C-alpha cells in the first residue's frame, strides 16, 4: 500500500489561493467618546451603554470630524447616538488604541474617552437606527456587559473619579 503525498505545487497553490491580499495602506482614524453616567434617586451610579450592530455593548463614540476637538466630538457623538441633550464633561479618562484590517488597509484607531455626567431627562434616550440597543446599567452590571477590556478599565477609572471627587 502506498500513500499518496500531495504534490508540492498543488499544496502551494492552495496556500496562495487562501492568502489575503497584502496590506497596501495604513489609515489613521481618530475617534472620541464618553463614559456617560448618572446617579439614581437611591444613589446608585449607572452607566449608559449602547449595543452595536454586532450586538456588543460599548460606550457612545465616533469619528472626529475636521475642525472638531476630541471633546466636541465626544459631546456630539453622545447626543447623536443616545439622544441625550444635556451633559457635563467632567474630564479626560484616557486613550484607547487598537488596530484592525479593512480589506487591504490596516486601520489604526485611537479613541479619546471622557467622563460625562448625563443631565436633564436622562431617561429620554433614543438609539440610532443602526444600534441593537441602549440602556442604563448599574455600574457593576455595565462592567460585566462591556465587551472591550480597555473600555472597562476606563469605566473603573471614571468610577474612582466620581467617588473620590464626590461628583
C-alpha positions in Angstrom: 0.0 0.0 0.0 1.4 3.3 -1.0 0.2 6.6 0.4 -0.1 9.5 -2.0 1.6 12.6 -0.9 0.2 15.9 -2.1 2.0 17.4 -4.9 4.1 20.3 -3.7 2.8 22.6 -6.5 -0.9 21.8 -5.7 -0.3 22.4 -1.9 1.4 25.7 -2.7 -1.4 26.9 -4.9 -3.9 26.2 -2.2 -1.9 28.3 0.3 -1.6 31.2 -2.1 -5.3 31.0 -3.0 -6.4 31.3 0.6 -4.0 34.1 1.4 -5.4 37.6 2.0 -4.1 40.4 -0.2 -1.2 42.3 1.2 -1.9 45.5 3.2 -1.4 48.4 0.8 -2.1 51.3 3.1 -2.2 52.4 6.8 -5.2 54.5 7.7 -5.4 56.6 11.0 -8.9 57.1 12.4 -9.1 59.4 15.4 -12.3 59.0 17.4 -13.7 60.2 20.7 -16.5 59.1 23.1 -17.5 59.1 26.7 -18.3 57.0 29.8 -21.8 58.5 30.4 -23.1 58.2 33.9 -25.9 59.3 36.2 -26.9 58.8 39.9 -30.4 57.4 40.6 -32.6 58.7 43.4 -31.3 55.9 45.6 -27.7 57.0 44.9 -26.8 54.1 42.6 -24.3 55.1 39.8 -25.5 53.9 36.4 -23.5 53.8 33.1 -25.2 54.3 29.7 -24.2 51.6 27.2 -25.1 51.1 23.6 -25.3 47.8 21.7 -23.6 48.0 18.4 -24.6 46.3 15.1 -22.6 43.2 16.1 -24.6 43.1 19.5 -21.6 44.1 21.6 -22.2 46.5 24.5 -19.9 49.6 24.4 -19.9 53.3 25.1 -21.0 56.0 22.6 -18.2 57.1 20.4 -17.4 58.2 16.8 -15.1 59.8 14.3 -13.6 63.2 14.9 -14.7 65.5 12.1 -12.5 68.2 10.6 -12.3 71.2 12.8 -13.5 69.4 15.9 -11.7 68.8 19.1 -11.9 65.3 20.7 -14.1 66.8 23.5 -16.5 68.3 20.9 -16.7 65.0 19.1 -17.5 63.1 22.3 -20.4 65.6 23.1 -21.7 65.4 19.5 -21.5 61.6 19.3 -23.1 61.1 22.7 -26.0 63.4 21.6 -26.4 61.6 18.2 -26.1 58.1 19.5 -28.2 58.4 22.7 -30.4 61.4 22.2 -29.1 63.0 25.4 -29.3 66.7 25.1 -27.8 67.9 28.4 -24.5 66.7 29.7 -21.5 67.9 31.7 -18.0 67.0 30.5 -16.0 66.0 33.7 -12.5 65.4 32.3 -10.4 63.1 30.2 -10.2 59.4 31.3 -7.7 58.1 28.8 -6.9 57.0 25.3 -7.6 53.6 23.7 -5.5 52.4 20.7 -6.4 49.4 18.6 -6.0 48.2 15.1 -7.9 46.1 12.6 -7.8 45.2 9.0 -10.3 46.6 6.5 -9.8 44.9 3.1 -6.3 45.9 2.1 -5.9 48.6 4.7 -4.5 48.5 8.2 -6.7 50.8 10.3 -5.0 52.4 13.4 -7.8 53.7 15.6 -7.3 55.9 18.6 -10.2 56.9 20.9 -10.1 59.7 23.4 -12.5 58.9 26.3 -14.1 61.4 28.6 -16.1 61.2 31.8 -19.6 62.6 31.1 -22.4 63.2 33.5 -25.9 63.0 32.0 -28.2 65.8 33.0 -31.8 66.8 32.4 -34.2 64.0 31.5 -31.7 61.1 31.5 -34.5 58.6 30.7 -35.1 60.3 27.4 -32.7 58.2 25.4 -33.1 57.1 21.8 -30.7 54.8 20.0 -29.6 55.5 16.4 -31.2 53.3 13.8 -28.1 51.0 13.4 -28.0 50.1 17.1 -29.3 46.9 18.6 -30.0 48.5 22.0 -29.3 51.3 24.5 -29.7 51.0 28.3 -28.6 52.3 31.7 -26.8 49.7 33.7 -25.8 49.8 37.4 -22.0 50.3 37.3 -21.1 46.7 38.2 -23.5 45.3 35.6 -22.0 47.7 33.0 -18.6 46.3 33.8 -19.9 42.8 33.2 -21.6 43.8 29.9 -18.8 45.8 28.3 -17.2 43.8 25.5 -13.9 45.7 25.4 -11.4 45.3 28.2 -9.7 48.7 27.7 -13.1 50.5 27.9 -13.9 48.5 31.1 -10.6 49.8 32.6 -11.6 53.4 31.8 -15.0 52.9 33.3 -13.3 51.8 36.6 -11.1 54.9 36.4 -14.2 57.0 35.9 -16.0 55.4 38.9 -12.9 56.2 41.0 -13.0 59.8 40.0 -16.8 60.0 40.7 -16.3 58.6 44.3 -13.0 60.5 45.0 -14.3 63.8 43.9 -17.8 63.2 45.2 -19.3 64.1 41.8 
